[in-house]
Amino acid sequence: MTRPGTVRDEKDVLDLTEEVMPEIDNLVEQRVAQRLKSEAVHWRLRLVVAETCMMGVLVFAAGSLLGHPAMLVLRASLMVSGSCLATGVLLVGLSAGTMRLTDRVRRRLGR
């Protein structure tokens, strides 16, 4: 054993890195993959919310420009926004569920 600050034997350092580095690499890859999966779901939900707002505003603007009554236009824009949000969240949920299912199938098959 050497004291801190002294020169170590290069062979000891190489053996240590060859033993430990594959484990560290696997751990880092697993954590990065988990983080990217969670961020992907968040980005999808943000996209759904942005599209929902955009569709609601577009329906409201179109109805207003065509001269329809304000309450009718407001109700239609809220209905379009609600249905857009519901289908978007359903789509994100189904895609996340499908990703989990395929991960389980891959693990069971050993791939």
Secondary structure, 3 states (H helix, E strand, C coil): CCCCCCCCCHHHHHHHHHHHHHHHHHHHHHHHHHHHHHHHHHHHHHHHHHHHHHHHHHHHHHHHHCCCCHHHHHHHHHHHHHHHHHHHHHHHHHHHHHHHHHHHHHHHHCC
